[in-house]
């Protein structure tokens, strides 16, 4: 194979006018995408931008509604991942879709094992496996079960399998999501080598630093539409973030919240913090961070998807255990080993995935509201039924939860009302620190405004709030301070007049080198 | 409720009686069939200070499965299952018979057998709650190993004993009611008190519906899980002691054999979903009574006992069909029984509640 590939007339992969709708929702709307030989092309966008749909339509998991896909000038329409693989399009997903209990060699050659006399030729398979993997700089025992190796090694085996099956196009869907920095470097070495062999790589990721480290070109999608394609070296980070978030930076007003007192930090900072974290972090989850939260203040966490916002709040609530750093509440050191400890300290947490981690669907609104309070009291001290009904009815009225009665299973309520019932669950415990992860996601406009008003009211009552949100205007409106995250790191802390959409966006887009100064702020 | 009901009328709220109509209906149907076959079925006579009759037989013979069903209900409510209860019966029976034969007094014998059941439950609970092994596999271990343990205790022999005290537990009576029935009723009452007079019932249901959400709300999920398996082990041990006391010996190869399946069947007939969540202890006992009434009816009718298994399978099929979301969608459902906004996915959950209203 020659290192230099002459540029053919047709691009490696040309997608034109691709559209796909699900039940009337337009997931992809006339999207163009071009991949050239020997390039690494980042496909970027926030949640719901259409990245996954694009990939799944390309590999035949979904049938496209309209548009053309041409591979080296020849139109293709694969009807499944296997057929796409035969057409030289290989895909490697974030969670390795190989079989951990089979050996490395078996995984490499599954379904195409070298045969002799009608039986699998194991010797030949092992020899070829070693040869293939050494081409990727990987020398592992190919007879050992794949599951025994690190995720990075498994990723490389998955890539090796795809490439060895004559892939010309390699699609990597968030391959680095569970890798550490060193493993990412190894993976990037492999990608650069493949690029030298003329293979085109589509790289889906949330990590902007990685995009700038390895990608030649960037295509940004938003809400199912193509925002644009740029060369990486011609696209400043600020412009990239603006493309992803869909904001005209010039037009974005220098917003300050309606209540200027909310941003006035003079007397709040003088008071001792309710909670204080120092060097708090967890390997492969979020880098160590410092964070203070005072009574009566709202601290916002802003950043792109996958930047470590959710990971941060899960550490604070003890859902995941920190493996380094210290936490204090009221100046006393505490260990956050789980939600039960956090609740005893007066924390509450509304998770991002309401259905999976928040509501107990089959139980009634009443039972969902009193659950945390009852759990804190212990099973031996049941809350009397009458008192449960009083609590439930009070919060149903207070938060205007729309339900015929408190006995309705919570899963039958709308998303906004489920969220309010979860808020009620924590308010019933009278928490000192309430943590909200995307409290307004998937909620209709009316409930949205009510929840924001509620956040402001709780804060005025002296409760501390830590809020994650992708809605930057929303965060700016209620936060006294905003911590900005990128690539699992707290990179900046904005306060008072600095809390504006523009400042948040430019902090997200800032070069990694310039982020060294934020330590002093915290 | 205190709130004005703009939605469905109050009558549609699931009251206990309405929800349990299919179970009581099924029990009545089986009893009626037995009565049609044997006009004497309901006749009860008092003899030597103890009640006799086919109906009493049903309750007496059904007691072991009913006891297993009480413990199994709570395990299933946490979305688990306990396959080891039959083997635990054998272990408890082996301990009781061997110790009685060795001359131990009744209190020590009972404490040791029930303690063995608690230990078995603790083992299952720790596997499920701490090691996070799937319940069906975790309890399969003890299901297989349990009879071996019981054989080690009895040294492979069928151990018989002479002990009027222990025998009375199996075949004696209290205020004319057979002892197994009294013990079952007492354990049902204690269990119901334990889960419904405390917050344990709520926590069991919460863990069964959504373990992640429950843990996030501060429910001590490992303790809840261990507790239900321990209680299930205790119930199985009580059943094992009753069976051993009744036959005055421990036959570890046959004691409680396949009864775990009857217990699961009783719980499912009683309307507790294998998906976890809402549970009804009394209804599971009714389920056990339905199974035993069928057994008795088939025996009385002169069919071969093998026929029993096929009838049981047919009843199970009928119950599962009534709970099947596919069939529920085909059948007409009462207006307003489910809001139009109900999402497609949880259909399997509302379906089992609605089986009550769609059953012909």
Interface residues (C-beta under 8 A of the other chain):
Chain A: X319 X338 X339 X340 X343 X349 X351 X356 X357 X358 X359 X360 X361 X362 X363 X367 X371 X372 X374 X375 X376 X377 X378 X379 X380 X381 X382 X383 X389 X393 X396 X404 X405 X406 X407 X411 X412 X414 X425
Chain B: X1 X2 X3 X5 X6 X7 X8 X13 X197 X198 X199 X200 X202 X203 X205 X206 X209 X210 X212 X213 X214 X215 X216 X217 X218 X219 X220 X277 X278 X339 X341 X342 X343 X346 X349
